Amino acid sequence: MRFRKIYVEISNLCNLSCAFCPGTKRPPRRMTPEEFVTLAPKLRPYTEYLYFHLMGEPLCHPQLDAFLEIAHSHGFRVILTTNGTLLARQQELLLSSPGLHKVNISLHAFEANDLTVPFESYLQECFAFGQAAKGKKLVVYRLWNQGGAEERNQQILEAMGVAFPEPWVQERQGIRVASRTYLEYGDKFDWPDLQAQEGSSRVFCYGLRDQLGILCDGTVVPCCLDHEGDLVLGNLYEQPLEQILESPRARAIYEGFSRKEAAEELCRKCGYARRFQ
């Protein structure tokens, strides 16, 4: 197993437009179950964990059940990252799926400019999913907005305290609020953008070390933040992953980070990568 996780973008479509998310200008697309059947065996030798996310909202995919079933048949453990708005609709599927390991719920999605339900109802549905999980699945509530739009965080925490009464326990992976249910904080960061101002070339990143990404059209990219597919390494529908990872561009990225140097312009314009300087 070479990678701790691989991101598979089963769809780049989303039902929200959140302030913290750059979205993508790529053509709207959903991966088909037949395409995933082709990809899954190519990925299995490289990781145990698949994240059904890069851009897009995975719970929007009308054939999510098929993706979970295919992943489970290959022995993958699936992690979903969701804005939480569709959890009630998909709750039965998610809690009954043996291949689903973890659900990350981005509570900072309240920043969306098109959240159509009242804020209190949104929180209630998010927390109801964690209550229904009852430790069957690992559930992580994320507030990745430190240094950003934090004005409603106290209201969120108060509502969480009602749904998951204290005491809460600080652990290495976050604050445990119930059995296998956590609250996780994170800092707001600037997504990589070729139009942004270039930073220092002294950069380290875990892209191609513990992770890589597969876009919904099969394009392989070094990390989960390449939302436009700027760093194309190859296409998994056309090439084996071993060949893609040994390509000159992939090797240059990997070896550059080994020297704490960014071989690509996009990496020098990534706010997240600056965390590792």
Salt bridges, closest charged atoms under 4 A:
GLU9 OE2 - ARG26 NH2 2.80
GLU35 OE2 - ARG29 NH2 2.66
GLU48 OE2 - ARG77 NH1 3.80
GLU171 OE2 - ARG176 NE 2.55
GLU184 OE2 - ARG142 NE 3.50
GLU198 OE2 - ARG268 NE 2.50
ASP210 OD2 - ARG4 NH2 3.01
GLU228 OE2 - HIS227 ND1 3.96
GLU255 OE2 - ARG251 NH2 3.20
GLU261 OE1 - ARG259 NE 3.39
GLU264 OE2 - ARG249 NE 2.70
GLU265 OE2 - LYS269 NZ 2.73
